[in-house]
Amino acid sequence: MTCCVAALCDDSKAIVLAADKMIGLGMIESEPSITKIFKIHRDWWVMVAGNDIAPAFDIVDAAKRELAGKNSVSVGAASRTVYECYVEKRSEQAEAQFLTPLGWTLKKFNSNHSTSVIPDASRVDIANRIQNHFLQVSLLVAGFDRQGDGHIFAVEDYDNRGAPRRWDIPGYSAIGSGSRGAIYMMAWRELSPKLPVREAL
């Protein structure tokens, strides 16, 4: 059961991150010495979970490039960057799956030229497939803004079509197949950003 957890504590001046090590390869599951927590900036981290985490690496690399060289990053800038990288990867996958085999690109498909070449019914079908394409990876992002305050947000197609959802209240969140149980336990234990680090941990 995969589970990645982020929680604010110490008056939101500290963050606890926890992630399992389980990976699934078809019918095989194992727990090798890996990490599901990746640094995208000196103050921001991303955790990954899902049925296909392969796209996460390109998203993380792209976000890291965008945030490189910045001394501090606001929660707005961090969430916008991760979201834009997520959407770009989704579009890239959709293009590769539905248009590249036909010798088309998204730009060419969306141009006026395509209306005279592709029949309307086919255009609608392809457009629907592209629009309904989902990345099967969830990202949980946590980090500190310019004032040193902690923030948590999630980016996943299963929720809000990938638009970032902030979790500063209640101050914790989780992703993965074990996320519901983790969130239930954190609520039951009354975890909050006010708790000292040791107690939150």
C-alpha positions in Angstrom: 0.0 0.0 0.0 1.6 3.3 -1.2 1.4 6.3 1.1 3.1 9.7 1.1 2.3 12.1 3.9 3.1 15.8 4.5 2.2 17.7 7.7 2.8 21.2 9.0 3.9 21.7 12.6 5.6 24.0 15.0 3.3 26.9 14.0 3.9 26.1 10.3 7.6 26.7 10.7 8.4 23.0 10.2 7.2 20.2 7.9 7.2 16.5 8.4 7.4 14.4 5.2 7.0 10.6 5.2 6.9 8.1 2.3 6.9 4.4 1.9 9.3 2.5 -0.4 6.9 0.1 -2.0 6.9 -0.2 -5.8 4.8 -2.4 -8.0 5.9 -4.0 -11.2 2.9 -5.7 -12.7 2.2 -8.6 -10.3 5.3 -8.0 -8.3 5.7 -5.7 -5.3 8.9 -4.9 -3.4 10.4 -2.4 -1.1 13.8 -1.6 -2.4 16.0 1.2 -0.9 14.4 4.1 -2.8 12.9 7.5 -2.1 9.6 9.0 -3.2 10.6 12.4 -2.0 12.4 14.8 -4.4 13.8 18.2 -3.9 12.8 20.8 -6.5 14.2 23.8 -4.7 16.2 24.3 -1.5 12.9 25.0 0.3 10.4 22.8 -1.7 9.9 19.0 -2.0 7.7 16.8 -4.1 6.4 13.3 -3.2 5.0 10.9 -5.9 2.5 8.1 -5.9 0.3 6.5 -8.6 -0.2 3.6 -10.9 2.3 5.1 -13.4 4.9 7.4 -11.8 7.1 7.5 -14.9 5.8 11.0 -15.9 6.7 12.3 -12.4 10.4 12.4 -13.2 10.0 14.7 -16.2 7.6 16.9 -14.1 10.1 17.1 -11.2 13.0 17.8 -13.5 11.1 20.6 -15.3 9.9 22.2 -12.1 13.5 22.0 -10.8 14.8 23.8 -13.9 12.1 26.5 -13.6 12.9 27.2 -9.9 16.7 27.0 -10.3 18.6 30.0 -9.1 15.7 31.5 -7.1 16.6 32.4 -3.5 13.0 32.0 -2.2 9.8 30.9 -3.8 6.3 31.8 -2.8 3.6 29.2 -2.5 1.9 30.7 -5.5 5.0 30.5 -7.7 5.7 26.9 -6.5 2.1 25.7 -7.2 2.0 27.5 -10.5 5.3 26.0 -11.6 4.4 22.4 -10.6 1.0 22.7 -12.2 2.3 24.1 -15.5 4.9 21.3 -15.7 2.2 18.7 -14.9 -0.1 20.1 -17.6 2.8 20.2 -20.1 3.6 16.5 -19.4 -0.1 15.5 -19.8 -0.3 17.4 -23.2 3.0 15.7 -24.3 1.6 12.3 -23.5 -1.7 12.9 -25.2 0.0 14.2 -28.3 2.3 11.1 -28.4 -0.6 8.7 -27.9 -3.3 10.2 -30.1 -1.6 12.4 -32.7 2.0 11.4 -33.3 1.0 8.0 -34.9 -1.0 10.1 -37.4 1.9 12.4 -38.1 0.3 15.3 -36.3 1.2 17.6 -33.4 -1.2 19.4 -31.0 -0.3 22.7 -32.7 -1.1 21.4 -36.1 -4.3 19.7 -34.9 -5.5 22.9 -33.3 -4.8 25.0 -36.4 -7.4 25.9 -39.1 -5.5 23.7 -41.5 -6.7 20.5 -39.8 -10.4 21.3 -40.3 -10.0 20.8 -44.0 -8.0 17.6 -43.7 -9.6 15.7 -40.7 -13.3 14.9 -40.9 -15.4 16.6 -38.2 -16.4 13.3 -36.5 -12.7 12.2 -36.3 -11.7 15.6 -35.0 -14.3 15.5 -32.2 -13.3 11.9 -31.3 -9.5 12.8 -31.1 -10.3 16.0 -29.2 -12.3 14.1 -26.7 -9.5 11.5 -26.2 -7.0 14.3 -25.7 -9.3 16.2 -23.3 -10.0 13.0 -21.2 -6.3 11.9 -21.1 -5.2 11.5 -17.4 -1.8 11.2 -15.9 -1.9 8.4 -13.4 0.5 10.1 -11.0 -0.3 12.2 -7.9 2.1 14.8 -6.5 2.2 16.1 -3.0 4.3 19.2 -2.6 5.5 20.9 0.6 7.8 23.7 1.3 8.5 27.1 2.8 7.7 30.6 1.4 9.8 33.8 1.6 8.7 34.3 5.3 9.6 30.8 6.3 6.0 29.6 6.6 5.2 26.1 5.5 2.7 25.2 2.9 1.3 22.0 1.4 -0.5 21.4 -1.9 -1.4 18.5 -4.1 -1.5 18.2 -7.9 -3.3 15.2 -9.5 -5.7 14.6 -12.3 -8.1 12.7 -10.0 -8.8 15.9 -8.1 -9.7 19.2 -9.8 -8.1 18.1 -13.1 -4.6 18.8 -11.8 -5.2 22.3 -10.5 -3.3 22.7 -7.2 -5.3 22.2 -4.1 -3.9 23.8 -1.0 -3.9 21.9 2.4 -2.6 24.6 4.7 -5.8 23.9 6.6 -6.0 21.3 8.1 -2.2 21.4 7.7 -1.7 17.9 6.4 -2.5 15.7 3.4 -1.5 12.3 1.9 -1.5 10.7 -1.5 -1.3 7.0 -2.6 -3.6 4.0 -2.1 -3.1 4.4 1.7 -3.9 8.1 1.8 -7.4 7.7 3.2 -6.2 5.7 6.1 -3.4 8.2 6.7 -5.7 11.2 6.6 -8.2 9.5 8.9 -5.4 8.8 11.5 -4.0 12.3 11.3 -7.5 13.7 11.9 -8.3 11.3 14.7 -5.0 12.2 16.4 -5.9 15.9 15.9 -2.7 16.7 14.1 -2.4 20.5 13.5 0.2 23.1 12.4 0.4 24.2 16.1 1.9 20.9 17.3 5.6 20.8 18.2 7.7 18.9 15.7 8.4 16.0 18.1 4.7 15.4 18.8 3.7 15.8 15.1 6.4 13.3 14.1 
